[in-house]
Amino acid sequence: MSADDVEDFEAEAELTLYREYRDVVGLFRYVVETERRFYLANGVTLTPHQADGDVFFELVLEDAWVWDVYRSARFIKRVRVLTFKDVNIEELPAEDLQVPQDGRLPG
């Protein structure tokens, strides 16, 4: 397998993952970013802890999806993440789009 084959495989895997993300993002309430992963989740609990003068975060996600090219199963019932790095949690906007009777969108 050549370096080009590996690059092509990785590019195709990323594209497949992006398409899956696009298809499932509407099922989730939160976007969560850590230094190592990107998650979608419906439940998020963030708890700061102190140990030996350092602060770390315990992050528990319920009903989650993880952005990871190398995982075969990206849907996770519950995941616990410990990190000393920043955690970004964003609540996704609720989609209140109502389709008119004729099926056409306004605009």
Wavefront OBJ file of the C-alpha trace (Angstrom):
o trace
v 0.000 0.000 0.000
v 1.519 3.312 -1.066
v 1.470 6.629 0.828
v -1.078 7.907 -1.711
v -3.341 4.932 -0.972
v -3.160 5.688 2.743
v -3.952 9.367 2.139
v -6.894 8.440 -0.105
v -8.204 6.026 2.528
v -7.935 8.651 5.288
v -9.609 11.323 3.135
v -12.498 8.968 2.316
v -12.861 8.016 5.989
v -13.022 11.713 6.996
v -15.629 12.418 4.318
v -17.735 9.461 5.471
v -17.461 10.674 9.064
v -18.481 14.208 8.078
v -21.534 12.854 6.256
v -22.515 10.821 9.309
v -22.090 13.919 11.511
v -24.288 15.951 9.165
v -26.964 13.238 9.323
v -27.022 12.914 13.135
v -26.309 16.429 14.457
v -30.021 17.235 14.615
v -30.544 14.407 17.114
v -28.393 16.062 19.783
v -28.627 19.021 22.127
v -24.943 19.820 22.823
v -21.622 20.034 21.026
v -18.690 19.245 23.323
v -15.022 19.739 22.474
v -12.060 18.493 24.478
v -8.391 18.532 23.530
v -8.711 15.024 22.132
v -12.271 14.562 20.891
v -15.397 16.194 19.536
v -18.751 14.922 20.800
v -22.453 15.453 20.268
v -24.548 14.684 23.351
v -28.003 15.023 24.863
v -26.790 15.170 28.467
v -23.660 16.898 29.768
v -22.305 17.189 33.322
v -19.036 19.063 33.914
v -17.461 18.849 37.368
v -14.200 20.644 38.246
v -11.880 18.883 40.726
v -8.734 19.986 42.537
v -5.858 17.650 43.273
v -2.406 18.664 44.504
v -2.995 22.278 43.458
v -4.048 21.341 39.922
v -7.541 21.630 38.500
v -8.963 18.938 36.266
v -12.403 18.405 34.821
v -14.658 15.383 34.905
v -17.029 15.375 31.976
v -19.916 12.892 31.784
v -21.850 12.673 28.530
v -25.102 10.781 28.101
v -26.528 9.613 24.781
v -23.475 10.719 22.820
v -21.844 10.473 19.406
v -18.073 10.792 19.055
v -16.122 12.189 16.089
v -13.489 9.495 15.632
v -12.547 8.082 12.252
v -11.153 4.895 13.751
v -14.166 3.887 15.885
v -16.596 1.476 14.315
v -19.324 2.338 16.852
v -19.589 6.083 17.386
v -22.838 6.106 19.384
v -22.150 5.907 23.118
v -24.735 5.530 25.883
v -22.468 7.088 28.531
v -18.893 8.315 28.501
v -16.698 9.773 31.241
v -13.779 12.001 30.251
v -11.097 13.368 32.586
v -8.993 16.274 31.330
v -6.634 18.994 32.536
v -7.329 20.979 29.365
v -10.142 23.285 28.324
v -13.620 21.917 27.671
v -16.015 23.753 25.374
v -19.742 23.030 25.681
v -22.184 24.631 23.275
v -25.932 24.184 23.312
v -27.247 23.696 19.801
v -30.172 25.887 18.742
v -33.564 24.225 18.631
v -34.894 23.965 15.117
v -38.319 25.603 15.039
v -38.674 25.390 11.291
v -42.252 24.796 10.255
v -42.923 23.717 6.705
v -45.978 25.364 5.111
v -48.832 23.193 3.802
v -47.559 23.482 0.214
v -44.205 22.022 1.320
v -42.179 25.034 0.129
v -39.850 26.858 2.468
v -40.154 30.634 2.762
v -37.618 32.850 1.000
l 1 2 3 4 5 6 7 8 9 10 11 12 13 14 15 16 17 18 19 20 21 22 23 24 25 26 27 28 29 30 31 32 33 34 35 36 37 38 39 40 41 42 43 44 45 46 47 48 49 50 51 52 53 54 55 56 57 58 59 60 61 62 63 64 65 66 67 68 69 70 71 72 73 74 75 76 77 78 79 80 81 82 83 84 85 86 87 88 89 90 91 92 93 94 95 96 97 98 99 100 101 102 103 104 105 106 107
